[in-house]
Amino acid sequence: MPRPSPASPLLSLPGAVPAEAPDEGVAAHYGDLFREQRALADGTGFVDLSHRGVITVTGAERLSWLHLLLTQHVSDLPPGHATEALILSAHGHIEHAVSLVDDGETTWMHTEPGNQEALIAYLESMKFFYRAEVADRTDEIAVVHLPAGSIAEVPGKAVVRETAHGRDLFLPRTDLESFAADHGPAIGVLALEALRVEAHRPRLGLETDHRTIPHELGWIGTAVHLQKGCYRGQETVARVHNLGKPPRRLVFLHLDGSEVHLPPHGTPVRLASDGEEGRQLGFVTTSARHHELGPIALALVKRNVPVDAPLMAGSTAAAQEVVVEP
């Protein structure tokens, strides 16, 4: 069993409601989900992501070594430049996803909660004679997220990973409570998840299963660099990109707003014309309630599902938008 991250001290803040799997250890929300979403969308507040695994790699050859293992081109990664990368199986299936930045001396990565031990075990097994040291920093370093447009001042101790979606800060865990006091309001992970679904951004373990390849989720170009080789699974990536199509594709769903319950992860997706007893064509990966769009979801469906076909997510009617072209 993966070792859980320490429970966040911010769960003691007023109104905090603990999140469920896979986000145990931090708050789902602090009492008003839509207010929190609007705050994020407006560039205010912060999200406690201190449950995520944090890994650092140091040493003179850290980037050239990681370049051989990751799907991303990182051998010449400039200090402060944020990127994301995957580790694939020999058959091209996604095993790990990391968000990373290098500060000129250390490569900082965060990954899914509890995933850091398996990732470190793989990295250690591939180190050979490279001058690189891998460390699990989860117990001492917390990740917090500032939304795009935030003008909050970043503490001097923090390492910053800045993207179009906001800034991830690697912050000493002992500074979490003082950070919250200075940078509130605190916002739960459900608000961040709703904005992630709206932006069609996949997440390891939710949009992926044991056979997912990067092409199915739109990770080609953002997490997979097509002009580099020399990593495990590269042959599958090149073959599908150049010669074929992935067997499945990510779609965005507008769900029937009259339903009380959201379809959970794994809910079968079928053609609406076939009804609830029809052949399963995919499954819901993440669903959320959005402050403007209402109930929405991401789903992974077979590539040949017509792009204009009305769908059913369990018993819920769903209209699809294309994320990955068939």
C-alpha positions, -999 to +999 in steps of 0.1 A: +000+000+000+013+035-008+023+055+022-001+085+026+012+120+029+009+138+062-026+152+068-026+189+062-028+212+092-052+234+071-079+208+077-084+227+110-095+258+092-131+269+096-155+250+073-129+225+061-144+192+048-119+164+042-115+152+006-120+116-005-097+094-026-075+101-043-071+134-025-073+124+012-053+145+035-064+180+023-098+198+021-124+191-005-139+225+002-143+250+030-180+254+029-189+270-004-178+251-035-190+276-061-177+307-042-143+289-041-144+282-079-152+318-087-123+329-065-099+306-084-113+317-117-108+354-106-071+347-096-076+349-059-069+325-030-048+293-030-053+255-031-036+232-005-020+204-025+002+192+004-010+156-001+009+153-034+042+135-035+073+156-038+106+143-052+139+161-058+168+151-080+202+167-075+236+161-090+256+174-120+240+148-144+204+150-132+189+165-163+208+144-188+198+113-168+161+123-165+161+130-203+167+093-209+138+082-188+111+108-194+089+115-224+098+152-222+130+169-236+147+181-204+184+178-211+187+215-216+158+226-194+164+262-184+161+271-147+126+282-138+110+267-169+080+245-160+071+213-178+053+180-174+064+145-184+054+109-183+071+076-177+058+048-199+059+010-198+078-009-225+045-010-244+039+027-242+013+026-214+014+055-189+028+045-156+038+079-140+031+116-146+052+143-131+050+181-130+085+195-128+108+225-127+146+229-123+161+257-102+196+254-116+208+230-089+178+208-082+150+193-102+117+195-083+088+172-091+053+166-077+032+136-085+000+119-075-006+113-038+011+081-027+028+076-060+062+089-051+075+057-036+069+036-067+083+064-089+114+067-067+119+029-069+118+031-107+142+060-108+167+043-084+166+012-105+177+032-136+204+053-120+234+031-129+265+053-128+249+087-134+257+114-109+222+120-097+206+117-062+169+111-058+151+121-026+115+118-012+107+153+002+070+148+008+073+149+046+091+182+046+078+200+014+042+209+006+028+219-028+003+248-029-013+262-060-019+299-068-043+304-097-035+321-130-038+359-125-029+358-088-008+387-077+000+371-043+036+375-032+056+343-032+076+335+000+113+336-005+118+300+006+095+287-021+105+271-054+080+282-081+067+262-110+047+287-132+023+275-160-006+290-179-029+275-153-012+291-123+018+287-100+027+256-080+049+264-050+072+240-033+070+253+002+084+241+036+056+221+052+062+240+085+052+272+067+018+260+055-002+277+083+015+310+080+012+309+043-026+303+046-029+333+070-012+356+045-026+343+012-062+333+018-089+325+012-081+287+013-098+268-016-105+231-017-094+206-043-130+202-057-129+237-071-095+231-087-108+198-101-138+215-117-115+240-134-093+211-145-122+193-161-133+225-178-098+229-192-098+193-205-066+185-186-060+148-178-049+135-144-030+102-138-052+076-121-084+093-131-082+097-169-058+068-171-060+030-166-035+002-171-036+005-209-038+042-216-013+057-241-005+094-242-023+100-275-057+091-260-056+120-236-040+148-257-007+145-238+013+145-271+032+179-273+025+189-237+040+160-218+055+140-247+082+155-270+080+139-304+115+150-315+134+129-289+139+092-286+157+071-260+130+065-235+110+034-226+078+031-247+091+056-274+085+030-302+047+029-294+045+067-292+061+071-327+042+043-343+008+055-332+016+091-341+030+083-375+010+053-387-022+050-368-048+063-344-052+056-307-080+031-298-097+056-274-101+093-271-108+118-243-141+137-245-157+165-225-193+159-214-221+184-206-242+164-182-280+167-177-284+193-150-316+178-136-298+148-121-290+151-084-259+129-084-228+131-105-218+099-123-187+087-104-154+076-119-158+044-139-195+050-148-202+033-182-207+055-212-231+044-239-249+058-269-281+074-258-300+057-286-290+023-271-302+031-236-288+019-203-286-017-215-266-008-246-230-017-253-204+001-231-183+024-252-162+040-225-163+053-190-165+085-170-130+095-157-139+127-136-171+145-130-176+179-113-201+207-107-189+239-124-200+273-112-210+284-147-213+252-168-232+231-143-224+194-141-196+184-164-173+154-169-144+140-188-147+105-203-126+081-222-145+065-251-137+043-281-122+063-310-150+054-335-178+069-313-195+095-336-185+130-324-220+143-326-237+113-310-257+120-277-244+098-250-254+084-216-232+084-186-249+057-166-284+070-164-274+107-171-278+122-205-246+137-219-236+159-248-200+155-259-173+179-271-142+167-288-110+169-268-089+144-288-097+142-325-109+107-337 
